[in-house]
Amino acid sequence: METKLLFDLLCKRRSVRLWQKKPVPDIFIEKIIEAGRLAPTSGNSQPQEFIILTNESLIKRLLSERLQQKRAPFYIVSKQWKDEQLEYRSVDIPPVLIVLCYNLNKFNHYPDIYFSIGCVGMSMWLMAASLKLGMVWLFADDQEEPLEKRRIKKILDLPEWIHPAALMPVGYPAYTPHMVRKPDQL
């Protein structure tokens, strides 16, 4: 891939929370999962596991807290958000929800597992963007909100060694979010 193409993709990637009512082709989801599978992981441990959901009622149950949010979650409320009064949109029901998990039987060194899962998620996100799909990372494994992780594990009936890291809604964007970046600080 040419540097310019990769850079353009990085610049165009957005966190999308509202979706068109249009199905996502299975081949696109397969490509997103394959991108996550090929992502670099600490010690090549490949702790990632994927759960792909298209059942709307199950997606609604998993996203129930996020569907009702009217303001940004506590972990992204920062001085920048307060000063600039940036718009926050709650998430809508996506056509596909990928639950990105990690398997403690494959790797359990903290915080390395989070770096690995972050690489997996970003690879998936870039693949989605290359397919003109939107995606957003919704934390499932948040140290300050452990009840959310337990709730997700219970709904999905996950074994004790599989932990949800993120809920990643996928679909065709209903809008293009405004790009907000901090100024260069180098």
C-alpha positions in Angstrom: 0.0 0.0 0.0 1.3 3.4 -0.8 2.0 5.8 2.1 -0.5 8.4 0.8 -3.3 5.8 0.6 -2.6 4.7 4.2 -2.3 8.2 5.5 -5.6 9.2 3.7 -7.3 6.2 5.4 -6.0 7.2 8.8 -7.3 10.7 8.3 -10.7 9.6 7.1 -11.4 7.1 9.9 -14.1 8.3 12.3 -16.0 7.1 15.3 -19.5 6.5 13.9 -22.5 6.1 16.1 -25.5 6.4 13.7 -26.2 3.9 10.9 -28.1 3.6 7.7 -30.6 0.8 7.6 -28.6 -1.2 5.1 -27.2 -4.7 5.7 -23.4 -5.2 5.7 -22.3 -7.9 3.3 -20.8 -11.0 5.1 -17.7 -10.7 3.0 -17.0 -7.3 4.5 -17.4 -8.6 8.1 -15.0 -11.5 7.2 -12.4 -9.0 6.0 -12.8 -7.0 9.2 -12.3 -10.1 11.3 -9.3 -11.2 9.2 -7.7 -7.8 9.7 -8.1 -8.3 13.4 -6.7 -11.8 13.3 -3.6 -10.6 11.4 -3.0 -7.7 13.9 0.3 -7.7 15.8 0.0 -9.0 19.4 2.4 -9.1 22.3 4.6 -12.2 21.9 2.4 -13.2 19.0 0.0 -14.5 21.6 -3.1 -13.7 19.5 -5.5 -13.5 22.5 -8.3 -12.1 20.4 -11.7 -13.7 20.0 -14.6 -12.3 18.0 -18.3 -12.6 18.5 -20.3 -11.4 15.5 -23.9 -10.4 16.2 -26.7 -9.4 13.8 -29.7 -10.2 16.0 -31.3 -6.8 16.7 -32.8 -7.7 20.0 -29.5 -9.1 21.3 -27.6 -6.1 20.1 -30.2 -3.8 21.8 -29.6 -5.7 25.1 -25.9 -5.4 24.9 -26.0 -1.7 23.9 -28.9 -0.8 26.3 -26.8 1.5 28.5 -25.2 3.2 25.4 -28.5 3.7 23.6 -29.7 5.9 26.5 -26.6 8.0 26.9 -27.2 11.7 26.4 -23.7 12.9 27.3 -20.2 11.5 26.8 -19.1 8.7 29.2 -17.0 9.8 32.1 -13.8 8.5 30.6 -13.9 10.9 27.7 -15.2 13.9 29.5 -12.1 16.0 29.7 -11.1 19.6 29.8 -11.0 19.7 26.0 -14.6 18.4 25.8 -15.8 20.9 28.4 -14.0 23.9 26.9 -15.0 23.2 23.3 -18.5 21.8 24.2 -18.1 19.2 21.6 -21.1 17.3 20.5 -21.6 13.7 21.8 -24.0 11.3 20.1 -25.3 8.3 21.8 -24.9 5.1 19.7 -27.8 3.9 17.5 -28.6 0.2 16.8 -26.1 -1.0 14.2 -26.7 -3.7 11.7 -23.7 -5.7 13.0 -22.1 -5.7 16.4 -18.6 -7.3 16.9 -17.7 -8.1 20.4 -13.9 -8.1 20.6 -12.8 -10.3 23.4 -9.5 -11.6 24.8 -8.8 -15.1 25.9 -6.9 -15.4 29.2 -5.8 -19.0 28.3 -3.8 -17.6 25.4 -2.3 -14.6 27.3 -2.8 -12.9 30.6 -0.1 -10.4 31.1 -1.5 -7.0 32.0 -1.2 -4.4 30.6 0.3 -6.1 27.5 -3.1 -7.7 26.7 -4.7 -4.2 26.3 -1.9 -3.1 23.9 -2.5 -6.3 21.9 -6.3 -5.8 21.8 -5.8 -2.1 20.9 -3.8 -3.2 17.8 -6.5 -5.7 16.9 -9.2 -3.1 17.2 -7.4 -0.5 15.2 -6.7 -3.0 12.4 -10.4 -3.9 12.3 -11.3 -0.2 12.3 -9.0 0.6 9.4 -10.3 -2.3 7.4 -13.9 -1.1 8.1 -12.9 2.4 6.9 -11.4 1.0 3.8 -14.7 -0.7 3.0 -16.6 2.7 3.5 -18.1 1.3 6.8 -18.3 3.1 10.1 -17.3 1.7 13.4 -16.8 2.9 17.0 -15.0 1.4 20.0 -17.2 1.1 23.1 -15.4 -0.1 26.1 -16.6 -3.3 27.6 -13.7 -3.9 30.0 -13.4 -0.7 31.9 -11.7 -0.8 35.3 -14.0 1.9 36.6 -17.2 0.2 35.4 -16.7 -3.5 36.2 -20.4 -4.2 36.2 -20.6 -3.5 32.5 -18.1 -6.3 31.7 -20.0 -8.7 34.0 -23.3 -7.8 32.4 -21.9 -8.5 28.9 -20.4 -11.8 30.0 -23.7 -12.8 31.5 -25.8 -11.9 28.4 -23.4 -13.8 26.1 -22.8 -16.6 28.5 -19.0 -16.3 28.2 -16.7 -18.8 30.0 -14.6 -17.3 32.8 -11.4 -17.1 30.6 -13.1 -15.1 27.8 -13.4 -11.4 28.6 -15.1 -8.7 26.4 -12.8 -5.8 25.7 -15.0 -3.8 23.3 -18.3 -3.6 21.6 -17.7 -2.5 18.1 -20.8 -1.5 16.1 -20.4 -1.7 12.4 -22.5 -0.4 9.5 -22.8 2.2 6.8 -22.6 5.6 8.4 -25.7 7.8 8.4 -23.5 10.9 8.7 -19.8 11.8 8.6 -18.7 13.0 12.0 -16.7 16.2 12.2 -12.9 15.7 12.6 -11.7 17.1 15.9 -8.0 16.8 16.7 -5.8 18.5 19.2 -3.2 20.8 17.6 0.3 19.4 17.0 2.2 19.3 20.3 5.6 18.3 19.1 
